[in-house]
Amino acid sequence: MGALSKQQFFQELGSGCLLPTVQHSLEQVWQLLLICLVCRLLWRLGLPSFLKHLSTVAGGFYTLYLFFELHMVWVVLLSLLCYLILFLCRHSSSRGPFLSITILIYLLLGYIDTSSLDLTIAKPLNVEFPRSMVEVVTSWNLPMSRWLNTYVFRKALIYGSFTAIILTYTVSALLHGLSFHIGAVLFTLGFITYIEHVLRKRLSVILNACVLSKRCPSDCKHRHKKELWVYLINGAFSMLAVLHLTYLGSIFGSSTDDTDSDEDSMASHTIEKWTQLSWTSHWLTFGLWVLYRLIL
């Protein structure tokens, strides 16, 4: 399959990705908003207390069914079990540990029973709605991220943060098979995340604001936390992260995923695709580096 032109790429991005995502989100959100509105109206009316609570319970059950369908039974059973434990241990000072152990056993039994309870390996909201590219790469694959951070990044910090980042992405590329297009994406991510991190760290000092790549703790010492301009800066970096993800993901498709494709064709496809997109992310990253050097 020939490479798509820039116009065709953005048309397919809109019709095949953005539009279905927005449509699916609206299909979920409008029902949640309606449930919240109905419950709020019922609570404002002069109805008996038990009717108000029943309406809330009904709304909660419908919300569970909306997202989990019949699997909601397991969530309900766990809730009832937790309530039973809290009731039986209401006079005990060890109800916390008892409850924790009960939940752990319940989850392990469910894991064994299904022969799969999907261990947490990603934080999809941090990927779909990223604060930064740093948040994306650390949320995409949590076990791999923790392993690389513990055994590569921290060990290589003695050589400097930039060297540590490049070594980390080099190891990641080796673990992914050292394919050209995967390596190109990973090394590009290395430069993007490093420059974004140091730039936002510098901006947070100059502006005394919560604009770091990662969310500040609630007790951070920054003076400016919830001002409009702080949200605008973080929002701009979020949109930039979405652009980077779109740009980097553009090289992956049926032609590059074909196992019969050789490295030369994948390299040509990668360079051709990014050339069609005017090397946008690379130029933007270079521009951010220039900005960082100017305010350093």
C-alpha positions in Angstrom: 0.0 0.0 0.0 1.4 3.4 -1.0 1.9 6.0 1.6 -0.9 8.4 2.2 -0.6 12.1 1.4 -0.7 14.6 4.3 -4.3 15.6 3.4 -5.4 12.0 3.2 -3.7 11.2 6.5 -5.5 13.9 8.4 -8.8 13.0 6.7 -8.5 9.4 7.8 -7.4 10.5 11.2 -10.6 12.5 11.6 -13.0 10.0 10.1 -11.4 6.8 11.4 -10.1 7.9 14.8 -11.2 11.2 16.2 -14.8 11.1 15.1 -15.5 7.6 16.4 -13.7 8.4 19.7 -15.8 11.5 20.3 -19.0 9.8 19.2 -18.4 6.8 21.6 -17.5 9.2 24.4 -20.7 11.2 24.0 -22.7 7.9 23.9 -21.3 7.2 27.4 -21.2 10.7 28.9 -24.8 11.8 28.0 -26.3 8.9 30.0 -24.1 9.6 33.0 -25.0 13.3 32.9 -28.7 12.4 32.6 -28.4 10.1 35.6 -26.7 12.8 37.7 -29.3 15.4 36.6 -32.3 13.1 37.5 -30.8 12.2 40.9 -30.1 15.8 41.7 -33.6 16.8 40.8 -35.1 14.0 42.9 -33.0 15.1 45.9 -34.2 18.7 45.6 -37.8 17.6 45.6 -39.7 17.0 48.8 -39.7 13.3 48.5 -39.3 10.8 51.4 -35.7 10.1 52.3 -35.9 6.4 51.3 -37.1 7.3 47.8 -34.1 9.6 47.4 -31.7 6.8 48.4 -33.5 4.3 46.2 -33.1 6.6 43.2 -29.4 7.0 43.9 -29.0 3.2 44.2 -30.9 2.6 41.0 -28.7 5.2 39.2 -25.6 3.5 40.5 -26.7 0.1 39.4 -27.5 1.4 35.9 -24.1 3.1 35.7 -22.4 -0.2 36.7 -24.4 -2.0 34.0 -23.5 0.7 31.5 -19.8 0.1 31.9 -19.5 -3.6 33.0 -22.8 -5.1 31.8 -23.3 -8.5 33.5 -19.8 -8.4 35.0 -21.2 -5.8 37.4 -22.3 -8.8 39.5 -18.7 -9.2 40.7 -18.5 -5.6 41.7 -21.8 -5.8 43.6 -20.7 -9.0 45.3 -17.4 -7.4 46.4 -19.3 -4.4 47.7 -21.7 -6.6 49.7 -18.8 -8.7 51.1 -16.9 -5.5 52.2 -20.1 -4.2 53.9 -20.5 -7.6 55.7 -16.9 -7.5 56.9 -17.2 -3.9 58.1 -20.5 -4.8 59.9 -19.0 -7.9 61.6 -15.8 -6.1 62.6 -17.6 -2.8 63.6 -16.3 -3.1 67.2 -12.8 -4.3 66.2 -9.8 -2.1 65.8 -8.5 -4.5 63.1 -11.3 -4.0 60.6 -8.9 -2.4 58.2 -6.5 -5.3 57.8 -9.4 -7.8 57.8 -11.0 -5.8 54.9 -7.8 -5.6 53.0 -7.2 -9.3 53.3 -10.7 -10.1 52.2 -10.5 -7.9 49.1 -7.1 -9.5 48.2 -8.5 -13.0 48.5 -11.5 -12.1 46.5 -9.4 -10.6 43.7 -7.0 -13.6 43.7 -9.9 -16.1 43.5 -11.3 -14.1 40.6 -8.0 -14.1 38.9 -7.5 -17.9 39.2 -11.1 -18.5 38.2 -10.9 -16.6 35.0 -7.4 -18.0 34.2 -6.4 -14.4 33.2 -8.4 -10.2 36.4 -6.3 -8.1 34.1 -3.5 -6.9 36.2 -3.0 -3.2 36.0 -0.4 -2.7 33.2 -1.4 0.8 32.0 -3.2 4.0 32.9 -5.3 4.6 29.8 -6.6 8.0 30.9 -3.1 9.3 31.2 -2.5 8.2 27.6 -5.7 9.4 26.1 -5.8 12.6 28.0 -2.1 13.2 28.7 -0.6 16.0 30.8 2.7 15.5 29.1 4.7 13.0 27.0 6.5 12.1 30.2 3.2 11.0 31.6 2.4 9.0 28.4 5.6 7.0 28.4 5.4 6.2 32.1 1.7 5.2 31.9 1.8 3.1 28.6 3.3 0.0 30.2 3.6 0.2 33.9 5.6 -3.0 34.6 8.1 -2.2 31.8 8.3 1.4 32.9 9.1 0.4 36.5 11.7 -2.1 35.4 13.5 0.4 33.1 13.4 3.0 35.8 14.8 0.7 38.5 17.4 -1.2 36.6 18.5 1.2 33.8 17.5 4.9 34.4 18.5 5.0 38.1 21.7 3.1 37.5 22.7 5.4 34.7 21.9 8.7 36.5 25.6 8.9 37.6 26.3 9.9 33.9 23.7 12.6 33.8 20.0 12.7 33.2 20.2 13.1 29.5 22.6 10.1 29.1 20.4 8.1 31.5 17.3 8.8 29.3 19.1 7.9 26.1 20.4 4.6 27.6 16.9 3.8 28.9 15.3 4.2 25.5 18.2 2.3 23.9 17.5 -0.7 26.2 13.8 -0.3 25.5 14.5 -0.4 21.7 16.6 -3.6 22.2 13.8 -5.2 24.1 11.4 -4.3 21.3 13.5 -6.1 18.7 15.5 -3.1 17.5 13.3 -2.6 14.5 14.1 0.7 12.7 10.6 2.3 13.0 10.3 1.3 16.6 13.8 2.5 17.4 13.1 5.8 15.6 9.9 6.3 17.7 11.6 5.4 21.0 14.7 7.7 20.4 12.4 10.5 19.3 10.4 10.0 22.5 13.7 10.2 24.4 14.5 13.6 23.1 10.9 14.8 23.4 10.5 13.8 27.0 13.9 15.1 28.1 13.3 18.6 26.5 9.8 18.8 27.8 10.9 17.8 31.3 13.7 20.3 31.6 11.7 23.1 29.9 8.7 22.7 32.2 10.9 22.4 35.2 12.5 25.7 34.3 9.2 27.3 33.7 7.9 26.1 37.0 10.8 27.9 38.7 10.5 31.1 36.7 6.7 31.3 37.0 6.5 29.7 40.5 3.6 27.6 39.1 2.5 24.0 38.9 3.5 23.4 35.3 5.8 20.5 35.7 5.6 17.4 33.4 4.1 15.4 36.3 1.4 16.6 38.6 2.5 18.4 41.7 1.5 17.0 45.1 -1.2 18.9 46.9 1.3 20.4 49.4 3.8 21.7 46.8 5.4 25.1 47.4 4.4 26.7 44.1 2.6 30.0 44.5 0.4 29.7 41.5 -1.7 26.5 41.3 -5.2 27.0 39.9 -4.9 30.3 38.0 -6.4 30.4 34.5 -3.0 30.9 32.9 -1.6 27.8 34.7 -4.4 25.7 33.2 -3.7 27.2 29.8 0.0 26.3 29.9 -0.7 22.8 31.0 -3.5 22.5 28.4 -1.1 23.7 25.7 1.4 21.0 26.6 -1.4 18.4 26.7 -2.4 19.3 23.1 1.2 19.2 22.1 1.4 15.7 23.6 -1.6 14.6 21.5 0.1 16.0 18.4 3.3 14.1 19.2 1.3 10.9 19.7 -0.5 11.3 16.4 2.8 12.1 14.6 4.7 9.2 16.1 1.8 6.8 15.6 1.4 7.7 11.9 4.2 5.3 10.9 2.4 2.3 12.3 0.0 0.5 10.0 -0.7 -2.6 8.0 2.4 -2.0 5.8 4.8 -1.7 8.7 3.2 -4.3 10.9 3.6 -7.0 8.2 6.2 -9.4 9.5 7.4 -10.0 6.0 8.5 -6.4 5.6 12.3 -5.9 5.6 14.1 -3.3 7.5 14.9 -1.2 4.4 11.2 -0.9 3.5 10.3 0.0 7.1 13.0 2.6 7.2 11.9 4.1 3.9 8.3 4.1 5.1 9.2 5.9 8.3 11.3 8.6 6.7 8.7 9.1 3.9 5.8 9.4 6.3 7.6 11.9 8.6 8.7 13.8 5.5 5.1 14.1 4.4 4.3 15.5 7.8 7.2 18.0 7.5 9.0 16.5 10.5 6.5 18.4 12.6 7.3 16.9 16.1 11.0 17.1 15.5 10.9 20.8 14.6 8.6 21.5 17.5 10.9 19.7 19.9 13.9 21.6 18.5 12.0 24.9 19.0 11.2 24.0 22.6 14.9 23.2 23.1 15.8 26.7 21.8 13.3 28.2 24.1 14.7 26.3 27.0 18.2 27.5 26.2 17.0 31.1 26.0 15.4 31.1 29.4 18.1 29.0 31.1 
